[in-house]
Amino acid sequence: MTSVRISDDALALACGADAVAAAFAAAGCTVERVSSWGMHWLEPLVEIGGMGFGPATPEDVATILSGRSAKAIGRIAEHPFIARQQRLTFARAGKTRPLSPEDYTASGGWAALERARSMAPTQVVAEVTRSGLRGRGGAGFPAGIKWQTVLSAAGSRKYVVCNADEGDSGTFADRMLMEGDPFQLIEGMAIAAHAVGAAQGYIYLRSEYPHAIRKLNAAIALAEAQIAPFRIEVRVGAGAYVCGEETSLLNSIEGKRGEVRAKPPLPALEGLFGCPTVVNNVLTLAAIPHILSEGGASRYDNLGIDRSRGTMPIQLAGNIRHGGLFETAFGITLNELVYEIGGGTASGRPVKAAQVGGPLGAYIHPRQFDQPFDYEAFAQADGLIGHGGVVVFDDTANMGALARFAFQFCAAESCGKCTPCRIGSVRGVELIDRIRGSAPVADPVTALPQMHNARKSAPSRAEDLTLLEDLCETMQYGSLCALGGFTPYPVRSALKHWPEDFA
Amino acid sequence: MTRAERIAEICAAHAALEGPLLPILHTVQAEFGCVDAEAEQVIAHELNFSRAEVHGVVSFYHDFLPEADPRPFIELCRAEACQARGVEALVAPAEAAAGDRVKLKAVYCLGLCSVGPAARVGETLHARLDASTLVKLVESA
């Protein structure tokens, strides 16, 4: 009987994987549901004896089984998209059944936890520090230093919190990891708990990811004995983007409004319920089992450039022909990612821009595509790599409209705690509307009788642009968290590179 | 059992959790389709909070509705990646097909950013939508 492997990742399901799997089962095949390889333009991807076929539909079953399918892509592991990657965090992608403890153990699972538990907590933290691993959620803070702070903090009760509130558009690596290799995340959290002395862990997961919620809950139940006495509980978010910010996430777990807390105190010292808390992103914690394997820390540190060490799971999304998950060492350029690996736009039109780092990341012009993927290089160019999402736009995109959307999104999702974000974002939408409008209009507020000192003439375009620059600066330096603080990035970059879209 | 008794029972079932409010609100929302003023009052009483505290939390999060909406729901992703793949052009035909019968709600990211435009109906996901497949989805909702 032919054995067929098809992913049960949410993205494969959205593309119709269940119907394809049912059709293969009806044709007498044994169907195994595995994680996704991350070649999303080929989903649902069917694997038979290492050979791939995609994107498959139920109608393709007969031709695939007869070996005459035009959708054959050859050996999956040798496909250029896969062969060019350096997969550490996603080493199991496409290869194992997500909820099979046997598959996980057979592919090296739990060895790192066992090794870590034979070591003193300070040694574990030292290895994480030596690996050069930095927080993959966006801020890029060295993980080892954060863990050391929690380890040294006084307190009988400590927590490990996994930030799985992956709200950025253009990112799906957390989702793929949680759905495809949930045990790896659990193992990473258990190692973190041993390193800092925590007994309880929480995974804060957004409600938009019901498949990931189910898989993680099932995986936690299966791994209970392995990680004991450490316990993990999944907490489900409730549709607030700002809860991806670590302090508002902690408030949300505590059952409060997801408002940002002022720092200091750092969560590492006063985090969840006021106790020392490690808050790390899914990808950070999932990288830990590799780092804690024998010799893993130095292997990790040997990859990457400058202060960005190891690998980054990059997500190619938006209007791109070959979208999906591409894990590679830092230092790769956007030219390689967008053109060579991604194959340009899906629409076939010229690339206009790429937004890197989610809704708060800068829009990057193709002439800057030669800069390396690296925390510092992007910061220097007034951008951020954030969570590693790359969203490609073709020449039909209007950057003025996207800049307006950035403010609008910030206004809708602002937690309201700080003024620059709460009011600045609303003012930003109004200002961009005024700049993009054909005729200059006076601010209605200035026409009120109380505003007798305000001038009555409409501001010129140049004055509005100066005001926009002022507003961006106020938000960037005056906001409490990255939502208000980084919204100026997409706005300023759009205005800088595509001023014609603001006419 | 009255509705208030059932909500009190939900609160009791979550009593062992640290910070039980969000899990309670999710359960109430799933069971009754909303977290209304009466529910807030019962929860506040059970957890020994003020009603203002509970209302502050309920009104902060998009997932909790002040009143139940009996219409079928379709969540259409309208974030940047789906915009790059042309979702904005689908909104007008989808809204026309939805009318007052179906609730078409914008969401910001379903994590299907490489195969958008994407939508969610309950737990079923749909990707690579165009105007005709989305309209069909709305009509069959």
Boltz contact constraints between the chains, C-beta under 6 A:
constraints:
  - contact:
      token1: [A, 10]
      token2: [B, 125]
      max_distance: 6.0
  - contact:
      token1: [A, 11]
      token2: [B, 112]
      max_distance: 6.0
  - contact:
      token1: [A, 13]
      token2: [B, 125]
      max_distance: 6.0
  - contact:
      token1: [A, 14]
      token2: [B, 112]
      max_distance: 6.0
  - contact:
      token1: [A, 14]
      token2: [B, 125]
      max_distance: 6.0
  - contact:
      token1: [A, 14]
      token2: [B, 126]
      max_distance: 6.0
  - contact:
      token1: [A, 14]
      token2: [B, 127]
      max_distance: 6.0
  - contact:
      token1: [A, 15]
      token2: [B, 127]
      max_distance: 6.0
  - contact:
      token1: [A, 40]
      token2: [B, 114]
      max_distance: 6.0
  - contact:
      token1: [A, 40]
      token2: [B, 115]
      max_distance: 6.0
  - contact:
      token1: [A, 167]
      token2: [B, 109]
      max_distance: 6.0
  - contact:
      token1: [A, 169]
      token2: [B, 79]
      max_distance: 6.0
  - contact:
      token1: [A, 169]
      token2: [B, 80]
      max_distance: 6.0
  - contact:
      token1: [A, 169]
      token2: [B, 81]
      max_distance: 6.0
  - contact:
      token1: [A, 169]
      token2: [B, 109]
      max_distance: 6.0
  - contact:
      token1: [A, 170]
      token2: [B, 81]
      max_distance: 6.0
  - contact:
      token1: [A, 170]
      token2: [B, 113]
      max_distance: 6.0
  - contact:
      token1: [A, 172]
      token2: [B, 111]
      max_distance: 6.0
  - contact:
      token1: [A, 172]
      token2: [B, 113]
      max_distance: 6.0
  - contact:
      token1: [A, 175]
      token2: [B, 111]
      max_distance: 6.0
  - contact:
      token1: [A, 207]
      token2: [B, 63]
      max_distance: 6.0
  - contact:
      token1: [A, 208]
      token2: [B, 110]
      max_distance: 6.0
  - contact:
      token1: [A, 210]
      token2: [B, 123]
      max_distance: 6.0
  - contact:
      token1: [A, 238]
      token2: [B, 61]
      max_distance: 6.0
  - contact:
      token1: [A, 238]
      token2: [B, 63]
      max_distance: 6.0
  - contact:
      token1: [A, 239]
      token2: [B, 61]
      max_distance: 6.0
  - contact:
      token1: [A, 239]
      token2: [B, 62]
      max_distance: 6.0
  - contact:
      token1: [A, 239]
      token2: [B, 63]
      max_distance: 6.0
  - contact:
      token1: [A, 240]
      token2: [B, 61]
      max_distance: 6.0
  - contact:
      token1: [A, 253]
      token2: [B, 19]
      max_distance: 6.0
  - contact:
      token1: [A, 254]
      token2: [B, 19]
      max_distance: 6.0
  - contact:
      token1: [A, 255]
      token2: [B, 19]
      max_distance: 6.0
  - contact:
      token1: [A, 255]
      token2: [B, 21]
      max_distance: 6.0
  - contact:
      token1: [A, 255]
      token2: [B, 22]
      max_distance: 6.0
  - contact:
      token1: [A, 257]
      token2: [B, 56]
      max_distance: 6.0
  - contact:
      token1: [A, 257]
      token2: [B, 57]
      max_distance: 6.0
  - contact:
      token1: [A, 257]
      token2: [B, 60]
      max_distance: 6.0
  - contact:
      token1: [A, 317]
      token2: [B, 81]
      max_distance: 6.0
  - contact:
      token1: [A, 317]
      token2: [B, 113]
      max_distance: 6.0
  - contact:
      token1: [A, 317]
      token2: [B, 114]
      max_distance: 6.0
  - contact:
      token1: [A, 318]
      token2: [B, 81]
      max_distance: 6.0
  - contact:
      token1: [A, 318]
      token2: [B, 84]
      max_distance: 6.0
  - contact:
      token1: [A, 319]
      token2: [B, 84]
      max_distance: 6.0
  - contact:
      token1: [A, 319]
      token2: [B, 85]
      max_distance: 6.0
  - contact:
      token1: [A, 323]
      token2: [B, 114]
      max_distance: 6.0
  - contact:
      token1: [A, 324]
      token2: [B, 114]
      max_distance: 6.0
  - contact:
      token1: [A, 355]
      token2: [B, 80]
      max_distance: 6.0
  - contact:
      token1: [A, 391]
      token2: [B, 80]
      max_distance: 6.0
  - contact:
      token1: [A, 391]
      token2: [B, 81]
      max_distance: 6.0
  - contact:
      token1: [A, 391]
      token2: [B, 84]
      max_distance: 6.0
  - contact:
      token1: [A, 393]
      token2: [B, 84]
      max_distance: 6.0
